[in-house]
Amino acid sequence: MPNRFYRRRWDETRGDEFDGWGRSVWYFEVGEDGWPVRQVEVYDVGRVLRYGPGHGEDRYGGLGQASLYDSDEDWRAFGITEAEFERVWDAGGE
């Protein structure tokens, strides 16, 4: 099964020293087991964080450490195309 791609808006702020970045939209590429392979976080103030192979974490956060499929949430409603994910990934960031 090929990797899947998701986009989800979080209406909560970070709750840490970077709380002023505001709310965010998260993009995920996940393997068939639901574990994130690559992830992009786009914050309302324009800050963009990217995590994936070769850059799993930094002082701001890191690649998700749980399968999206292990939650009680149905992620199908958040599905996007690979092309949409790649546009955000290629746009850059941390």
N, CA and C of each residue as an Amber inpcrd file, in Angstrom:
protein
   282
   0.8520000  -1.1810000   0.0000000   0.0000000   0.0000000   0.0000000
   0.8950000   1.2410000   0.0000000   0.6220000   2.1900000  -0.8800000
   1.4610000   3.4030000  -0.9250000   1.2080000   4.2940000   0.2920000
   2.1360000   5.2220000   0.5010000   1.9630000   6.1990000   1.5780000
   0.7170000   7.0330000   1.3230000   0.1660000   7.5680000   2.4060000
  -1.0170000   8.4240000   2.3220000  -0.6730000   9.8060000   2.8560000
  -1.5010000  10.7770000   2.4870000  -1.2120000  12.1690000   2.8010000
  -2.4510000  12.8160000   3.4260000  -2.1880000  13.6580000   4.4440000
  -3.2780000  14.2790000   5.1880000  -2.9520000  15.7420000   5.4860000
  -4.0230000  16.5180000   5.6320000  -3.9260000  17.9290000   6.0380000
  -4.9590000  18.1280000   7.1380000  -4.5110000  18.7230000   8.2470000
  -5.4420000  18.9310000   9.3520000  -5.1490000  20.2460000  10.0560000
  -6.1880000  21.0040000  10.2780000  -6.0950000  22.2710000  11.0190000
  -6.2210000  21.9820000  12.5080000  -5.3120000  22.5590000  13.2920000
  -5.4100000  22.4800000  14.7500000  -5.8210000  23.8530000  15.2480000
  -6.9190000  23.9110000  15.9810000  -7.4300000  25.1850000  16.4650000
  -6.9180000  25.5390000  17.8480000  -6.0090000  24.7420000  18.3710000
  -5.3520000  25.0720000  19.6380000  -3.9610000  25.6180000  19.3250000
  -3.4630000  26.4570000  20.2080000  -2.0870000  26.9290000  20.0540000
  -1.1550000  25.9180000  20.7130000   0.1240000  26.1440000  20.6070000
   1.1250000  25.1900000  21.0790000   1.1310000  25.0130000  22.5970000
   0.8660000  26.1010000  23.3380000   0.8910000  26.0080000  24.7920000
   2.2920000  25.9700000  25.3730000   3.2680000  26.4550000  24.5980000
   4.6450000  26.4930000  25.0780000   5.2300000  27.8840000  24.8160000
   6.5260000  28.0060000  24.8530000   7.1530000  29.3100000  24.6630000
   6.9180000  29.8930000  23.2700000   6.4580000  29.0680000  22.3260000
   6.1820000  29.5180000  20.9630000   4.6850000  29.6600000  20.7080000
   3.9120000  29.7910000  21.7670000   2.4600000  29.8950000  21.6990000
   2.0090000  31.0650000  20.8230000   2.8050000  32.1000000  20.7480000
   2.4790000  33.2770000  19.9470000   2.4480000  33.0130000  18.4480000
   2.9020000  31.8550000  18.0170000   2.8320000  31.5130000  16.5960000
   1.3850000  31.3020000  16.1640000   0.4990000  31.0800000  17.1200000
  -0.9160000  30.8990000  16.8080000  -1.2780000  29.4600000  16.4980000
  -2.3950000  29.3320000  15.8270000  -2.8810000  28.0000000  15.4450000
  -2.1050000  27.5210000  14.2280000  -2.3870000  26.2870000  13.8000000
  -1.5640000  25.7230000  12.7330000  -2.3230000  24.7350000  11.8580000
  -1.7580000  24.5020000  10.6970000  -2.2080000  23.4460000   9.7990000
  -1.0500000  22.4670000   9.6840000  -1.3560000  21.1890000   9.8970000
  -0.3340000  20.1510000   9.8350000  -0.5760000  19.2770000   8.6110000
   0.5200000  18.9520000   7.9290000   0.4920000  18.0730000   6.7690000
   1.3130000  16.8430000   7.1140000   0.7770000  15.6750000   6.8080000
   1.4720000  14.4240000   7.1030000   1.5840000  13.5560000   5.8640000
   2.7340000  12.9240000   5.7120000   2.8810000  11.7620000   4.8500000
   3.0660000  10.5970000   5.7970000   2.2240000   9.5800000   5.6960000
   2.3230000   8.4340000   6.5960000   2.4850000   7.1480000   5.8020000
   3.1800000   6.1850000   6.4200000   3.3140000   4.8630000   5.8340000
   2.0310000   4.0770000   6.0290000   2.0070000   2.8670000   5.5260000
   0.7780000   2.0590000   5.6230000   0.3750000   1.7630000   7.0600000
   1.3310000   1.8770000   7.9830000   1.0310000   1.6660000   9.4070000
   0.5340000   2.9390000  10.1030000   0.4760000   4.0550000   9.3590000
  -0.0020000   5.3090000   9.9200000   1.0620000   6.1540000  10.5990000
   2.2950000   5.6650000  10.6600000   3.3740000   6.4290000  11.3050000
   3.8710000   7.5060000  10.3510000   4.0340000   8.7390000  10.8490000
   4.5220000   9.8220000   9.9990000   5.9100000   9.5320000   9.4170000
   6.0290000   9.8180000   8.1290000   7.2990000   9.7140000   7.4090000
   7.8720000  11.1130000   7.2220000   6.9870000  12.0290000   6.8630000
   7.3320000  13.4550000   6.7530000   6.1580000  14.2530000   7.2960000
   6.4750000  15.4490000   7.7930000   5.4460000  16.2820000   8.4320000
   5.8170000  17.7480000   8.2380000   4.8110000  18.5630000   7.9630000
   4.9970000  20.0080000   7.8410000   3.9670000  20.6810000   8.7450000
   4.4160000  21.6630000   9.5100000   3.5370000  22.4510000  10.3760000
   3.5900000  23.8860000   9.8870000   2.4450000  24.4500000   9.5330000
   2.3610000  25.8220000   9.0410000   1.5560000  26.6220000  10.0540000
   2.2050000  27.5800000  10.7030000   1.5790000  28.3770000  11.7610000
   1.0060000  29.6700000  11.2030000  -0.0160000  30.1920000  11.8880000
  -0.7140000  31.3920000  11.4320000   0.2080000  32.5840000  11.2150000
   1.2940000  32.6900000  11.9760000   2.2090000  33.8250000  11.8170000
   3.1680000  33.6430000  10.6430000   3.0660000  32.4910000   9.9510000
   3.9120000  32.2530000   8.7990000   5.0750000  31.3020000   9.0470000
   5.2990000  30.9330000  10.2820000   6.3870000  30.0030000  10.6110000
   6.0620000  28.6280000  10.0360000   7.0440000  27.9800000   9.3970000
   6.8650000  26.6520000   8.8140000   7.9580000  25.7370000   9.3470000
   7.5550000  24.5890000   9.8750000   8.4940000  23.5820000  10.3690000
   8.3430000  22.3230000   9.5310000   9.4700000  21.7070000   9.1970000
   9.4520000  20.4660000   8.4100000  10.2670000  19.4020000   9.1400000
   9.7270000  18.1880000   9.1570000  10.4170000  17.0570000   9.7730000
  10.3090000  15.8530000   8.8490000  11.3890000  15.0930000   8.7910000
  11.4090000  13.8990000   7.9620000  12.7850000  13.2800000   8.0070000
  13.0950000  12.4350000   7.0360000  14.4070000  11.7910000   7.0030000
  15.5410000  12.8200000   7.0750000  16.4480000  12.6090000   7.9860000
  17.5740000  13.5170000   8.1500000  17.2910000  14.7140000   9.0430000
  16.0390000  14.9300000   9.3880000  15.6750000  16.0440000  10.2790000
  14.4380000  15.6360000  11.0710000  14.6390000  14.7980000  12.0660000
  13.5430000  14.2490000  12.8420000  13.0660000  15.1290000  13.9730000
  13.9540000  16.0360000  14.4510000  13.5340000  16.9290000  15.5290000
  14.4830000  18.1050000  15.6340000  14.0050000  19.1390000  16.3230000
  14.8080000  20.3190000  16.6000000  14.2540000  20.9680000  17.8620000
  14.6650000  22.1630000  18.1530000  14.2450000  22.8060000  19.4070000
  12.7630000  23.1660000  19.4240000  12.0970000  23.1180000  18.2720000
  10.6930000  23.4800000  18.1840000   9.7490000  22.2820000  18.2620000
  10.2520000  21.1030000  17.9940000   9.4030000  19.9130000  17.9870000
  10.0400000  18.7970000  17.1930000   9.1950000  17.9460000  16.6350000
   9.7380000  16.8390000  15.8760000   8.6480000  16.0460000  15.1720000
   9.1070000  15.0890000  14.4100000   8.2380000  14.1880000  13.6770000
   7.3560000  13.4220000  14.6500000   6.0840000  13.2720000  14.3220000
   5.1350000  12.5770000  15.1810000   5.6420000  11.2130000  15.6190000
   5.4010000  10.8670000  16.8650000   5.9020000   9.6290000  17.4590000
   4.7800000   8.6340000  17.7560000   3.7320000   8.6630000  16.9510000
   2.6320000   7.7150000  17.1080000   1.9460000   7.5440000  15.7580000
   1.3230000   6.4130000  15.5670000   0.5570000   6.1620000  14.3550000
  -0.7300000   6.9680000  14.3850000  -1.0340000   7.6580000  13.2980000
  -2.3040000   8.3790000  13.2200000  -3.4690000   7.3980000  13.2950000
  -3.2480000   6.1890000  12.8810000  -4.3140000   5.1880000  12.8390000
  -4.5970000   4.5640000  14.1970000  -3.7560000   4.8420000  15.1960000
  -3.9900000   4.3090000  16.5360000  -4.9970000   5.1350000  17.3250000
  -5.3290000   6.3070000  16.8310000  -6.2750000   7.1660000  17.5500000
  -7.7060000   6.7460000  17.2100000  -8.6470000   7.3150000  17.9270000
 -10.0640000   7.0410000  17.6690000 -10.6070000   7.8870000  16.5240000
  -9.7500000   8.6670000  15.9090000 -10.1910000   9.5750000  14.8560000
 -10.1320000   8.9060000  13.4930000 -11.0620000   9.2860000  12.6360000
 -11.0930000   8.7960000  11.2670000 -10.3870000   9.8320000  10.3870000
  -9.2100000   9.5120000   9.9350000  -8.3970000  10.4530000   9.1780000
  -8.8030000  10.5670000   7.7100000  -9.7090000   9.7280000   7.2510000
 -10.0890000   9.7740000   5.8250000 -10.6040000  11.1490000   5.4120000
 -11.2830000  11.8410000   6.3030000 -11.8220000  13.1670000   5.9770000
 -10.7260000  14.2020000   5.7510000  -9.5170000  13.9170000   6.1940000
  -8.4120000  14.8630000   6.0880000  -7.4500000  14.5290000   4.9460000
  -7.7990000  13.5520000   4.1250000  -6.9220000  13.1150000   3.0420000
  -6.7080000  14.1950000   1.9930000  -5.4810000  14.2580000   1.4850000
  -5.1150000  15.1720000   0.3990000  -4.3010000  14.3830000  -0.6150000
  -3.9920000  15.0070000  -1.7210000  -3.1860000  14.3410000  -2.7380000
  -1.6940000  14.4590000  -2.3980000  -0.9330000  13.5690000  -2.9800000
   0.5190000  13.6460000  -2.8240000   1.0380000  14.9720000  -3.3770000
   0.4690000  15.4290000  -4.4820000   0.9070000  16.6940000  -5.0900000
   0.7070000  17.8660000  -4.1360000  -0.4220000  17.8920000  -3.4210000
  -0.6630000  18.9770000  -2.4630000   0.3680000  18.9390000  -1.3450000
   0.6570000  17.7430000  -0.8420000   1.6690000  17.6300000   0.2090000
   3.0280000  18.1090000  -0.3070000   3.4110000  17.6690000  -1.4900000
   4.7260000  18.0310000  -2.0410000   4.8650000  19.5260000  -2.2430000
   3.7880000  20.2140000  -2.6250000   3.8450000  21.6820000  -2.7780000
   4.2190000  22.3380000  -1.4560000   3.6090000  21.8770000  -0.3750000
   3.9080000  22.4500000   0.9470000   5.3060000  22.0450000   1.3860000
   5.6740000  20.8020000   1.1920000   7.0050000  20.3110000   1.5700000
   8.0870000  21.0870000   0.8490000   7.9010000  21.2890000  -0.4530000
   8.9180000  21.9680000  -1.2580000   8.9940000  23.4680000  -0.9890000
   7.9630000  24.0180000  -0.3520000   7.9560000  25.4560000  -0.0550000
   8.9950000  25.8170000   0.9950000   9.4970000  24.8300000   1.7020000
  10.5750000  25.0870000   2.6540000  10.1240000  25.2640000   4.0610000
  11.0000000  25.8130000   4.8470000  10.7650000  25.9880000   6.2740000
  11.9830000  25.5420000   7.0370000  11.8020000  25.3140000   8.3070000
  12.9220000  24.9040000   9.1790000  13.4140000  23.5320000   8.7780000
